Amino acid sequence: MTSVAPVATTPGGSTKIKGGAAGRPSAAAWLVAVPFLAFVGIFLVYPTVLVLFGAFQDSNGAFTLDNLTSLFTGVVFDAFVRSIELSALTAVIGAIFGALLTWAIAVGKSEGMLRRVVVAGSGVLAQFGGVPLAFAFLATVGFEGLVTKFLRDNVGIDLFAGSAWLFELPGLTLVYTFFQIPLMVIVFLPALDGLRPQWREANASLGGTSWTFWRHVGGPILLPPFLGALLLLFANAFSAYATAAALVSQGSPIVPLQIRGFLTGEVVLGQENLGKALGLGMVIVVSIAMGVNVLLQKKVAKWVR
């Protein structure tokens, strides 16, 4: 006679198996996960440990707090301020325009051509960064870019009159916004799709207006995922390096470029650990943003299941 493991009913009505190894991953599952765990350990955990310990060491390996105190003085502090300003500005711009674009496709047909094109394009453009993105902007609106030459030769408008803005913070703002908007579409679309038609119908049946629905139902539900997406965009811009490195060849206006200067600089040696302290500061800022994002997602999870 075959024995059957006892089952228990959860509050939601589903069942789960008691006892045995049902809740534990098998050896085959662990074996499959080994490559991923090794990748995370080598390229995420190990560098983070090096940054953590190096931030508290001087050039001779002795314990010091000078690296951390340097984060609040001089050009290093200015770089942090500029990075936060750049990340916050591009996050707000990307969140607003991305949310509007997401709303435009969410109210349309779920299998319509517009939705398919926008979602597919957002998936590609959100990952289009680094050297290719910098080159695309240089070829388009650079000193000899296609749009720049056309406006200068045919309209009499010089995009770089008195300023090389593309290679400074305004240029980084424009370039970063290019991948922030499609990322917002990808992140925010599931939240809009989670608004159930029954909620609007219930609001209408009780005599509510469209304003009532958004004031008491839609708005409170969408606010946490919107803020969470905003924090994700902030962290995405704050940690971006390749695009800025390819676009800005002189100076280090933001933290990632400051770290590059400390790790590879040949003028002032022995400042590698100061670069690690900068990296630790970035880890802390991004961790705070992602921690708040997780809390916001938990708050709204019960509404969008």
BELJO-V31961 format. One record per residue. N is the residue number from 1. RES is the residue in one small letter. NEAR is the number of other C-alpha atoms within 8 Angstrom. Layout:
BEGIN
n=N res=RES near=NEAR
n=N res=RES near=NEAR
END
This chain:
BEGIN
n=1 res=m near=2
n=2 res=t near=3
n=3 res=s near=4
n=4 res=v near=4
n=5 res=a near=7
n=6 res=p near=7
n=7 res=v near=8
n=8 res=a near=8
n=9 res=t near=9
n=10 res=t near=8
n=11 res=p near=5
n=12 res=g near=5
n=13 res=g near=6
n=14 res=s near=7
n=15 res=t near=8
n=16 res=k near=8
n=17 res=i near=9
n=18 res=k near=9
n=19 res=g near=7
n=20 res=g near=5
n=21 res=a near=6
n=22 res=a near=8
n=23 res=g near=5
n=24 res=r near=5
n=25 res=p near=8
n=26 res=s near=6
n=27 res=a near=6
n=28 res=a near=6
n=29 res=a near=8
n=30 res=w near=9
n=31 res=l near=7
n=32 res=v near=7
n=33 res=a near=8
n=34 res=v near=8
n=35 res=p near=7
n=36 res=f near=7
n=37 res=l near=8
n=38 res=a near=8
n=39 res=f near=9
n=40 res=v near=9
n=41 res=g near=9
n=42 res=i near=9
n=43 res=f near=8
n=44 res=l near=9
n=45 res=v near=9
n=46 res=y near=9
n=47 res=p near=9
n=48 res=t near=8
n=49 res=v near=8
n=50 res=l near=8
n=51 res=v near=13
n=52 res=l near=11
n=53 res=f near=8
n=54 res=g near=11
n=55 res=a near=15
n=56 res=f near=14
n=57 res=q near=14
n=58 res=d near=11
n=59 res=s near=9
n=60 res=n near=5
n=61 res=g near=6
n=62 res=a near=7
n=63 res=f near=7
n=64 res=t near=8
n=65 res=l near=8
n=66 res=d near=7
n=67 res=n near=14
n=68 res=l near=11
n=69 res=t near=8
n=70 res=s near=11
n=71 res=l near=10
n=72 res=f near=8
n=73 res=t near=9
n=74 res=g near=7
n=75 res=v near=6
n=76 res=v near=12
n=77 res=f near=11
n=78 res=d near=9
n=79 res=a near=13
n=80 res=f near=10
n=81 res=v near=8
n=82 res=r near=10
n=83 res=s near=12
n=84 res=i near=9
n=85 res=e near=8
n=86 res=l near=13
n=87 res=s near=14
n=88 res=a near=9
n=89 res=l near=9
n=90 res=t near=15
n=91 res=a near=15
n=92 res=v near=9
n=93 res=i near=10
n=94 res=g near=14
n=95 res=a near=15
n=96 res=i near=8
n=97 res=f near=9
n=98 res=g near=14
n=99 res=a near=11
n=100 res=l near=8
n=101 res=l near=9
n=102 res=t near=12
n=103 res=w near=10
n=104 res=a near=8
n=105 res=i near=11
n=106 res=a near=12
n=107 res=v near=6
n=108 res=g near=8
n=109 res=k near=8
n=110 res=s near=6
n=111 res=e near=6
n=112 res=g near=8
n=113 res=m near=6
n=114 res=l near=7
n=115 res=r near=13
n=116 res=r near=9
n=117 res=v near=8
n=118 res=v near=9
n=119 res=v near=10
n=120 res=a near=8
n=121 res=g near=9
n=122 res=s near=12
n=123 res=g near=11
n=124 res=v near=8
n=125 res=l near=12
n=126 res=a near=12
n=127 res=q near=7
n=128 res=f near=9
n=129 res=g near=12
n=130 res=g near=11
n=131 res=v near=10
n=132 res=p near=8
n=133 res=l near=11
n=134 res=a near=14
n=135 res=f near=8
n=136 res=a near=8
n=137 res=f near=11
n=138 res=l near=11
n=139 res=a near=10
n=140 res=t near=10
n=141 res=v near=12
n=142 res=g near=11
n=143 res=f near=7
n=144 res=e near=9
n=145 res=g near=12
n=146 res=l near=10
n=147 res=v near=8
n=148 res=t near=14
n=149 res=k near=9
n=150 res=f near=9
n=151 res=l near=12
n=152 res=r near=11
n=153 res=d near=8
n=154 res=n near=6
n=155 res=v near=7
n=156 res=g near=7
n=157 res=i near=7
n=158 res=d near=8
n=159 res=l near=8
n=160 res=f near=8
n=161 res=a near=6
n=162 res=g near=4
n=163 res=s near=5
n=164 res=a near=8
n=165 res=w near=9
n=166 res=l near=9
n=167 res=f near=10
n=168 res=e near=10
n=169 res=l near=10
n=170 res=p near=9
n=171 res=g near=10
n=172 res=l near=12
n=173 res=t near=11
n=174 res=l near=8
n=175 res=v near=11
n=176 res=y near=10
n=177 res=t near=12
n=178 res=f near=9
n=179 res=f near=13
n=180 res=q near=16
n=181 res=i near=14
n=182 res=p near=15
n=183 res=l near=14
n=184 res=m near=15
n=185 res=v near=14
n=186 res=i near=11
n=187 res=v near=8
n=188 res=f near=13
n=189 res=l near=11
n=190 res=p near=8
n=191 res=a near=10
n=192 res=l near=11
n=193 res=d near=8
n=194 res=g near=9
n=195 res=l near=9
n=196 res=r near=7
n=197 res=p near=6
n=198 res=q near=6
n=199 res=w near=9
n=200 res=r near=9
n=201 res=e near=8
n=202 res=a near=8
n=203 res=n near=12
n=204 res=a near=9
n=205 res=s near=7
n=206 res=l near=6
n=207 res=g near=6
n=208 res=g near=10
n=209 res=t near=8
n=210 res=s near=6
n=211 res=w near=7
n=212 res=t near=10
n=213 res=f near=13
n=214 res=w near=10
n=215 res=r near=9
n=216 res=h near=8
n=217 res=v near=10
n=218 res=g near=10
n=219 res=g near=10
n=220 res=p near=10
n=221 res=i near=10
n=222 res=l near=10
n=223 res=l near=8
n=224 res=p near=12
n=225 res=p near=13
n=226 res=f near=10
n=227 res=l near=10
n=228 res=g near=13
n=229 res=a near=13
n=230 res=l near=12
n=231 res=l near=13
n=232 res=l near=11
n=233 res=l near=16
n=234 res=f near=13
n=235 res=a near=12
n=236 res=n near=9
n=237 res=a near=13
n=238 res=f near=12
n=239 res=s near=9
n=240 res=a near=9
n=241 res=y near=9
n=242 res=a near=9
n=243 res=t near=12
n=244 res=a near=12
n=245 res=a near=9
n=246 res=a near=10
n=247 res=l near=9
n=248 res=v near=10
n=249 res=s near=6
n=250 res=q near=4
n=251 res=g near=5
n=252 res=s near=10
n=253 res=p near=11
n=254 res=i near=10
n=255 res=v near=13
n=256 res=p near=9
n=257 res=l near=12
n=258 res=q near=13
n=259 res=i near=12
n=260 res=r near=10
n=261 res=g near=9
n=262 res=f near=11
n=263 res=l near=9
n=264 res=t near=6
n=265 res=g near=9
n=266 res=e near=5
n=267 res=v near=4
n=268 res=v near=6
n=269 res=l near=7
n=270 res=g near=6
n=271 res=q near=10
n=272 res=e near=10
n=273 res=n near=15
n=274 res=l near=12
n=275 res=g near=14
n=276 res=k near=13
n=277 res=a near=16
n=278 res=l near=12
n=279 res=g near=10
n=280 res=l near=11
n=281 res=g near=8
n=282 res=m near=11
n=283 res=v near=8
n=284 res=i near=8
n=285 res=v near=8
n=286 res=v near=11
n=287 res=s near=8
n=288 res=i near=8
n=289 res=a near=12
n=290 res=m near=11
n=291 res=g near=8
n=292 res=v near=10
n=293 res=n near=13
n=294 res=v near=9
n=295 res=l near=8
n=296 res=l near=12
n=297 res=q near=11
n=298 res=k near=8
n=299 res=k near=8
n=300 res=v near=11
n=301 res=a near=8
n=302 res=k near=7
n=303 res=w near=7
n=304 res=v near=8
n=305 res=r near=5
END
